[in-house]
Amino acid sequence: MDDDVMEGVAVWAMGTLRVELADGKKVDAGKRAPLLARVDRATGRVELYVDKDGIDALMR
């Protein structure tokens, strides 16, 4: 597996709360990161991503 790629993370959505990634353990464990998106307006392609601080939170 490529060390630059994280796989198997969960996407959670509840009500009108922001979507977050979790490390697959307890959601309240503090190992969560806001999931962000960017859209290519020319193609409509949606890319989901986590900023650097979010990656650090998942790795704790």
Buried (B, 14 or more C-beta within 10 A) or exposed (E): EEEEEBEEBEEBEEEEEEEBBBBEEEBEEEBBBEBEEEEEEEEEEEEEEBEEEBEEBBEE
